[in-house]
């Protein structure tokens, strides 16, 4: 049985000796290299666009969290602006101040 296997292996190896080597187009490697470089440039560009999108999303989330945590009513904002600008005019929403001046 081993002699039969040895003969089969020998025949298979001899059939491989008759094969011709594979040949390619002379510019195959040049085209392959340029295609690989294009793919790498696309990957780099997609990474930058993904990073930019991530930054925009993070900034939006921070802005929304800031808006929700610091929400004040309109009257409070108007009164704060009046205090900041040292306004002598009373607030329209504070009726007590208007009636005290009369």
C-alpha positions as CSV (number, residue, x, y, z in Angstrom):
1,X,0.0,0.0,0.0
2,X,2.8,2.4,0.7
3,X,4.4,1.6,-2.6
4,X,1.1,2.5,-4.3
5,X,0.9,5.9,-2.4
6,X,4.6,6.6,-3.3
7,X,3.9,6.0,-6.9
8,X,0.8,8.3,-6.8
9,X,2.8,11.1,-5.2
10,X,5.6,10.7,-7.7
11,X,3.2,10.9,-10.6
12,X,1.5,14.0,-9.1
13,X,4.9,15.8,-8.6
14,X,6.0,14.9,-12.2
15,X,2.8,16.4,-13.6
16,X,3.6,19.6,-11.7
17,X,7.0,19.8,-13.4
18,X,5.3,20.2,-16.8
19,X,3.3,23.3,-15.7
20,X,4.2,26.7,-17.0
21,X,4.6,29.5,-14.6
22,X,1.8,32.0,-14.5
23,X,2.5,35.3,-16.2
24,X,0.8,38.7,-15.8
25,X,0.3,41.8,-17.8
26,X,3.5,43.9,-17.6
27,X,1.6,46.8,-16.0
28,X,-0.3,44.7,-13.6
29,X,1.7,45.6,-10.5
30,X,1.6,49.3,-11.4
31,X,-2.1,49.3,-11.6
32,X,-2.5,47.3,-8.4
33,X,-0.2,49.7,-6.5
34,X,-2.2,52.7,-7.7
35,X,-5.5,51.1,-6.8
36,X,-4.2,50.3,-3.3
37,X,-3.0,53.9,-2.8
38,X,-6.5,55.2,-3.9
39,X,-8.1,52.9,-1.3
40,X,-5.8,54.1,1.4
41,X,-6.6,57.8,0.6
42,X,-10.3,57.1,0.7
43,X,-10.0,55.4,4.1
44,X,-8.1,58.4,5.5
45,X,-10.7,60.8,4.1
46,X,-13.5,58.8,5.6
47,X,-11.8,58.7,9.0
48,X,-11.5,62.5,9.0
49,X,-15.1,62.9,8.0
50,X,-16.1,60.5,10.8
51,X,-14.0,62.4,13.3
52,X,-15.6,65.7,12.2
53,X,-19.1,64.3,12.5
54,X,-18.2,63.1,16.0
55,X,-17.0,66.5,17.1
56,X,-20.2,68.1,15.8
57,X,-22.4,65.6,17.6
58,X,-20.4,66.1,20.9
59,X,-20.7,69.9,20.6
60,X,-24.5,69.6,20.0
61,X,-24.9,67.4,23.0
62,X,-22.9,69.8,25.2
63,X,-25.0,72.8,23.9
64,X,-28.3,71.0,24.6
65,X,-27.2,69.9,28.1
66,X,-26.2,73.5,28.8
67,X,-29.5,74.8,27.6
68,X,-31.5,72.4,29.6
69,X,-29.6,72.8,32.8
70,X,-29.6,76.6,32.7
71,X,-33.2,77.2,31.6
72,X,-34.7,80.3,33.2
73,X,-38.0,82.0,32.5
74,X,-38.3,85.0,30.2
75,X,-39.0,87.4,33.1
76,X,-35.8,86.3,34.9
77,X,-33.8,86.8,31.8
78,X,-35.2,90.3,31.3
79,X,-34.6,91.2,34.9
80,X,-31.0,89.9,34.7
81,X,-30.4,92.0,31.5
82,X,-31.8,95.1,33.3
83,X,-29.5,94.5,36.2
84,X,-26.5,94.0,33.9
85,X,-27.2,97.2,32.0
86,X,-28.1,99.2,35.2
87,X,-31.4,100.0,33.8
88,X,-33.6,102.4,35.9
89,X,-36.7,101.3,34.1
90,X,-38.9,98.8,36.0
91,X,-39.7,95.5,34.5
92,X,-43.0,95.4,32.6
93,X,-43.7,92.0,34.3
94,X,-43.2,93.3,37.8
95,X,-46.4,95.2,38.6
96,X,-45.4,96.0,42.2
97,X,-42.6,98.4,41.0
98,X,-44.9,100.2,38.6
99,X,-47.5,100.9,41.2
100,X,-45.0,102.0,43.8
101,X,-43.7,104.7,41.6
102,X,-47.1,106.4,41.1
